Amino acid sequence: MSELADRHEASGKVREIYNFGDTMLLVASDRISAFDVIMPTPIPDKGRVLTALSAFWFERTAELVPNHLISIDPTQFPAAARETPDLAGRAMLVKRLTMMPIECVVRGYLAGSGWKDYRDTGSICGLRLPDGLRESERLPRPIFTPATKATSGHDINIDAETARLLVGDDARYEMLERLSLDLYEHASSFARERGIIIADTKFEFGIDETGQLVLADEALTSDSSRFWPAEGYAPGGAQPAFDKQFLRDWLEAQHWNKQPPAPELPDDVVAGTRGRYTEAYQLLTGEPFSAYLRRNGVTP
Ligand code: Q0Z
């Protein structure tokens, strides 16, 4: 077994955590899920695009809130992680924090569970919204809609009172809300000018050794957010996902029953989906994804 495998700490659906004591390595794989099922075929560089986007946003938002990123440069990684070639560009060395027990979700548009809750109750997380809003409509202003990390499956929306109790400190809860709204405002306006609507996004925060709130996990990626192409945006129905719509459309046409195992993906679907991820990177950062790969020593 490799030195790295000995340090494995946790697995997400498409990511892994390795333990280095006060630091940890977050590794984004090329696995992709659709309709809540992991595909048997990876999307080359998908994990690198998501790591690149997180690193881009951490740099751009460092003036708003400190974040957990130490480095994506493998020469800065602990020895046990330095030599694993596939890690280049897809791994983040981060500071270990004490994580907050809520997911900090911000919604600027009415989609997903937010749309369903609004349609059924007129509210999301106890926040009353105007009547007559349509699916995917832009909200009068972005809203903070906390959720809890469900042990199995999807997050559970909670009201502010429940979230306050979980956080245990009103001032800290209000700081999480303010930071989340500020981050969303900054990132969504930046992205919108570049052709991407960030309909909603989920932040995770932790507390460092000095008691300060720190932005953690991945941030403002298409896995932690809904990215929609601004071109063709049309409220009144579901919007296509910037990254996964090509794959979803192909899967729908296969009449797959959405139970595992998913069908193997043909080369054109893999290439088309990879192209959506790299296009999102290029639109947001203004540089071709190949520049990120070269800068970070990723060799074919
Ligand atoms: C993030 C997750 C992943 C599985 C724990 N800086 C931090 N300090 C302490 N804990 C975390 C972080 Cl980012 C932490 N997760 C989410 C990520 C695989 C689960 F890559 N869990």
Residues whose N, C-alpha, C, O or C-beta is under 5 A from the ligand:
A	BS01	Q0Z	A10 S11 G12 R15 E16 I17 L26 V27 H68 V94 K95 R96 L97 M99 A216 D217
